């Protein structure tokens, strides 16, 4: 039997664990282009989908923004904070083996740990649907991706800062101010620590929550906070780094 090379939009939605409407939106935005038949039906080459699902950046976004959480392979899903910490230790060992980035490794691990632990600390007992975090990394591409389906940064900070009028203000506050009174708050400076480390080292950060995204470039990058092109309830973070 000849292997199927093209997936219909319905088959693709099932394959990726997203809605058909999401696929149509991704096609319009150029994130995942479909091949259209003369009648206007969307089809997706199998090779394209396999490449897409192997991209941890894309997988993290799909998991963070989908209405229903798709299943993740065990090596990318940390359902408890202890599992996250264990995998963070494993990443630290791999980074230490890379001579080009061994001096930067402790800072990369610290930043990743801060982001991941924030997801657990600030959603404790209050996860809207699926608890835990997506956590995956590619040492060769120097890329780390984290995502959660939590309540988001604005909702977290609004407990002690009800004056936050939108997601941009919430992210700016999280990255630049020390906000006391958050519970639990085990690590003190939170994203302000991430901001300080990334801006002083060749570490890039892109963190989205709600309709806002905070970005720090890898080289000489100051913090920029602006509107994202779509909404996610929790957080999605991409960390990159250079030697």
Residue pairs with C-beta under 8 A, 6 or more apart in sequence:
3 46
4 46
5 45
5 46
5 47
6 35
6 43
6 44
6 45
6 46
7 15
7 43
7 44
7 45
7 46
7 49
8 41
8 42
8 43
9 20
9 23
9 24
9 34
9 41
9 42
9 43
9 44
10 20
12 23
12 42
12 44
12 49
13 19
13 20
13 22
13 23
15 49
16 23
16 49
16 52
16 53
16 62
16 70
17 62
17 66
17 68
17 69
17 70
17 71
18 62
18 66
18 70
19 66
19 67
22 65
22 66
23 32
23 34
23 42
24 42
25 230
26 32
27 33
27 34
27 42
29 229
31 58
32 44
32 48
32 52
33 48
34 42
34 43
34 44
35 42
35 43
35 44
35 45
36 42
36 43
37 43
52 58
53 59
56 76
56 136
56 137
56 138
56 143
56 145
57 143
57 145
57 238
59 72
59 76
59 134
59 136
59 145
60 134
60 136
60 145
60 146
60 147
60 236
60 238
61 147
61 232
61 236
62 70
63 69
63 70
63 72
63 134
63 147
63 149
64 134
64 147
64 148
64 149
64 232
64 234
64 235
64 236
65 230
65 231
65 232
65 236
68 129
69 129
69 130
69 149
72 134
75 136
76 134
76 135
76 136
77 132
77 133
77 134
77 135
78 84
78 87
78 116
78 132
78 133
78 134
78 135
79 131
79 132
80 132
81 117
81 120
84 116
84 117
84 120
84 132
84 133
84 135
85 113
87 135
88 109
88 112
88 113
88 116
88 135
91 109
91 112
91 137
91 144
92 105
92 106
92 109
94 139
95 101
95 102
95 104
95 105
95 108
95 109
95 139
96 102
96 105
98 105
98 139
100 243
101 108
101 142
101 241
101 243
104 201
104 202
104 203
104 241
104 243
107 197
107 201
107 203
108 144
108 203
108 239
108 241
110 193
110 197
111 193
111 194
111 197
111 198
111 203
111 205
111 239
112 137
112 144
112 146
112 239
114 187
114 190
114 191
114 193
114 194
115 146
115 191
115 194
115 207
115 235
115 237
115 239
116 133
116 135
116 146
117 186
117 187
118 187
118 190
118 191
119 133
119 146
119 148
119 150
119 234
119 235
120 132
120 133
121 184
121 185
121 186
121 187
122 150
122 151
122 153
122 156
122 182
122 184
123 131
123 148
123 150
123 151
123 156
123 234
124 184
126 150
126 151
127 149
127 150
128 149
128 150
128 151
128 233
129 149
130 149
132 148
133 146
133 147
133 148
134 145
134 146
134 147
134 148
135 145
135 146
136 144
136 145
137 143
137 144
137 145
138 144
142 240
142 241
142 242
143 238
143 239
143 240
144 238
144 239
144 240
145 236
145 237
145 238
145 239
146 235
146 236
146 237
146 239
147 234
147 235
147 236
147 237
148 234
148 235
149 233
149 234
150 233
150 234
150 235
151 233
151 234
152 167
152 209
152 210
152 232
152 233
152 234
152 235
153 167
153 170
153 171
153 174
153 191
153 209
153 210
153 235
154 164
154 166
154 167
154 170
154 171
154 209
154 210
156 182
157 164
157 170
157 173
157 174
157 179
157 182
158 164
158 170
159 181
159 182
159 183
160 179
160 180
160 181
160 182
161 170
161 173
161 179
164 170
164 173
166 211
166 212
167 209
167 210
167 211
167 212
168 211
168 212
168 225
168 226
168 227
170 209
170 210
170 212
171 207
171 209
171 212
171 213
171 214
171 225
172 214
172 225
173 179
174 190
174 191
174 192
174 214
175 191
175 192
175 194
175 195
175 214
175 223
175 225
176 192
176 195
176 223
177 192
178 188
178 189
178 190
178 192
179 190
182 190
187 193
189 196
191 207
191 214
194 205
194 207
195 205
195 216
195 223
197 203
198 204
198 205
198 216
198 221
199 216
199 221
199 222
199 223
202 218
202 219
202 241
202 242
202 243
203 216
203 218
203 239
203 240
203 241
204 215
204 216
204 217
204 218
204 221
204 238
204 239
204 240
204 241
205 214
205 215
205 216
205 237
205 238
205 239
206 213
206 214
206 215
206 216
206 237
206 238
207 213
207 214
207 215
207 235
207 236
207 237
207 238
208 214
208 228
208 232
208 235
208 236
208 237
209 232
209 234
209 235
209 236
210 228
210 231
210 232
210 233
211 227
211 228
211 230
211 231
212 225
212 226
212 227
212 228
213 225
213 226
213 227
213 228
214 223
214 224
214 225
215 221
215 223
215 224
215 225
215 226
216 222
216 223
216 224
218 240
218 241
218 242
219 242
